[in-house]
Amino acid sequence: MSENSTISKITKKDISKVWIIYYLGAELSNSYERLQSLIFCTSMIPVLKKLYTTKETLSEALKRHLNFFNTEGIFGTIIHGISVAMEEQKSNGENVPDSAITGIKTGLMGPVAGMGDSIVWAGIMPLIIGIFLPFAMEGSSMGGILPLVSYTAITLIISYALCHKGYKLGRESILNLLQDGRVKELINSASILGLFMMGALSASYINITTPLEINVLEGSPIVIQEILDSMAPGLLPLVAVFGIYGFLKKKGPRYNIILSSIIVISIVASILGIL
């Protein structure tokens, strides 16, 4: 009996191996040429060895998954599940060309990255930071430990579920899901939540005030901070946040320059009595 006529059965344990290998190395093995392709291919090895028992077919499968790949590391596991399902179909003799497998990966990289960035980094992360930042401000070590534990636990659950869900959905179902308007609504909602959280964090934990006063003849001095507060509480922190955002948008993520500028401006403004 030929290899292609043999029914290959992928178990839940096999999917879990693919998931955990990718999760542990998604951000550690990036290649300048192909980014996440190395860890993607490595994570697929347990399944590919089970599906393809000859050196030639296994070699071809490995080459397929060494093509350029890059997406968000948590939500990206759904692509692994889909790839495993397609490889299983191919090994069973179904008409699944190599281009279909690489094409579905390439086509899903962008949409899945958009979902992951919006939900994980713009929604979940600010929420976790907002919950545990007060602990850190009070000097508790839990303020540094609990965010790491919470983030790891949440992302483990999400990525695990998506990897198995991708295998169950298969190629056609995930394409229909991405075309559904509900996915766009989910991304927009997560982005809005992230913006609210960042705004709340900025207003609560960035403290910028000015001691400037204007002395008026035969009258009480005019306190500039009181005027600013009457216009909009937290106006100076808001200006600082938008100033940093404007720099990031125009110049890119030059964090060393931003940090250095904040330190210099703080020192100079403090010496001059402005802030």
N, C-alpha and C positions, 0 to 999 in steps of 0.2 A: 504493500500500500504506500502511495507517495505521501510526502509530508503535507501537501496541500489538501489531501483528502482526509486527513486525520483531524478529528474534532478536538480543539484545544479549549480547555476550560480554565478561565481566570478566576481565582478565588478572591474573597474579600481580603485575605492576608496578602495576596500579591499586590492588590491596589494600595494597601497600607504601606508596603515596602516602597513603592514608587513615591508615595506621598512624603514619608518621613525623610527619605534621602534628599528629595528636592527641598523640603522645608529647611533642613539643616545646612544646606549648601547654596541656597538660591542667591545670597548676596556675598558669598565668599569666593566663588570660583570664576568670577566674570573674566572673560577674555576680551581684550581690546578689539579683536577682530569680529567675534561672534557673540559677545556678551554671555548670556546664560546657556548657550548651547551645550557647553561641557557638562554642567550639572543636569541639564535636561536629559542628555544622552545617558549619563551615569545612572540617573534614577530609573530609566527605562530598562536597564540591563536585566534585572531579575525577571521581568515579564518577557522580554525578547528571547532570553535563553530558554524559557519554557515554551514559547510559541514556535521558534525556529531552531531545529535540532541539527541542521547542517551548517558547516562553516560558511558556505557561500551565502545562504539566505540570512544568516545572522549578521554577517559582515554588511550586507546591503541594508539591513534594518538599522544598524548602528550608524551608517553613513547618512541615512535619511534624517536622523535626529541630531546630527552634527551641524546642520544648517543654522544660519543666524536665528536666534530666538531671544526675545527680551520682553518681559511684561512685569506686572506687579506681583511680588513674591507670594502673597497670600491668596488672592483671588485667582492667580495664574494656575493653581493646581487643578482647576476645572478642565483646563486644556490637556493636562496629563491624563485625566480620566477619559476624555474623548479620544485621545491618541491611542490609549490602550485598547479601547473598544474597536477602533478602526484597524489596528494591527491584528487583533483577534479575528476580525472579519476577513482580513487579507490572508491570514494563515489558514483559514478554513476554506480557502478557494474562491471566496466572493470577489467580484470585480471591483477591487479597491486599488487603483493605481498609486504609485509612489507620489505622484504630483498632488493627489487628493489629500494625502496625509500631511505633506509639507504645506500645502495650500491652506488647509483648515487651520493649522497652527499659525501661519502668517496672518491670515485673515482675522483671527481672534485676539491676537496680541494687543492691538490698540484698544478695542472695545473693553476687553477684560481689564486692561491697565487703567482705563478711565474709571471703571467701576471700583476697582481696588483703591486707587488714589483718593477718590471721593469719599468712600465709606470708611476705609481704614485710617488714612492719614489726615483727612479733613473732618472726620466725624468721631471715630473711636478714640484716636490719640488725644485730641483736645479734651474730650470728656474725661478720660483717665487722668490727665494732668490736672484738670480742674478739680477733680475729687480729692486727689492726694497732695496737691501743692500746699494746702494749709498745714499739713503735717510737717512738711519740709521747712516751712516758714517758722514753725514753732521749735525747730531743732530736732525733731524726731527722725530717727533713722528709717522709720517706716515710710516716710515721704520719698525716699529713694528706692526702697526695696519693693514696696507694694506695686508701684507702676510697672516695674519689670515683670513681676509675677503675674499681674493682671493682664498685661499686654500679651505675654507668652501664652497664658491659658486661653485667652479669647481667640488669638490668631491660630492656635493649634486646633481649636474646635472648628473654626470657620474653614480653614484650609483642608482639614480632614473631611469635613462634610462635603465640600465642593468637589474634591477629587473623586469621591465615591459617587456623587451625584452626576458628575460629568460622564463617568463610565455607564451609568444607568440611562442617562438621557441620550447618549450617542450623538452622532453628527447632526442629523436633521433637527432633532428637538432643540439643541442649543442654538442653532441658527434661527429657528422660529422664536425662541425666547428672546434673543437679542433684537429681533425685529419688532417685538411687542413694545408698545408705548409705555408699559409699566416699568420697564427697565430704565428708560430715560427719566421717568418720574422719580424712581428710586435714587438715581444719580443726582438729580437736581435737589431732591430733599436732603440727601446727605451733605451736599455742598452748602446748602443754606444752614443746616445744623452746625457745620464746621465754622461757618462765618459767625454765627451767633456765639459759639463757644469762644472763638478767638477774640471777639469783641468783649465778651464778659471777662475773659482772662486779662485783657489789656486794661479794662477799667478797674478791675479788682486788685491787680498785683503790680501794676506799674504806677509808681508814686512820684510825680513831678509837680512841684509847686514853686512859686516865686515869692520871695520876701519883699519885692519892690513896693515902695510906697511913694505917693506924691504928697508932699506937704503943702497945705494951702494956708495962706495967712488967716490968722484968727479962726481956725477951724480944725476939725479932726482930719488927720491924714487920710488920703484915699488909698485903700489897700487894693493893689492890682489883682491879687488872687481872689478877693471877694467879688470883684467885677467879673472875672472870668468864670467863677462858679455860678454867678447869677445868669450868665449867658448859656453855659452848658457845663455841668459838673464833669470833671475829668477831661477838660478840653486840652490841656497840655499833654497828658499821656496819649490822647487821640492824635494830636499833631505829630508826636514822636513816632507812633506806630505807622501813620501814613507816610511820614518822611522816610522811614526805613523801607516800607513797601515800595515807594516810588524809586528808591535807589536800587532795590532788587530787580524791579521790573525793567529799569533802564540799563543797569550795568551787569546784572546777573548775580549769582550767589557768591559774592566776594565777602565772605563772612569775616575774614581777618581785618579787612578795611572797615567794616561796619563796627566791629568790636573796638578797634583802635579809635575810631572817630567818636564813639560813645564815651569812652574813657577820657579822651582829650577835651571834648565839649563839656563833660561833667566837671572836670577839674577847673577849666578856665571859667565856666559860669559860676562855679562856687567861689573862686577867688574874687571875681568881680561882683559877687553878691546878686547875681541875676537869678540863679536857681538854687 
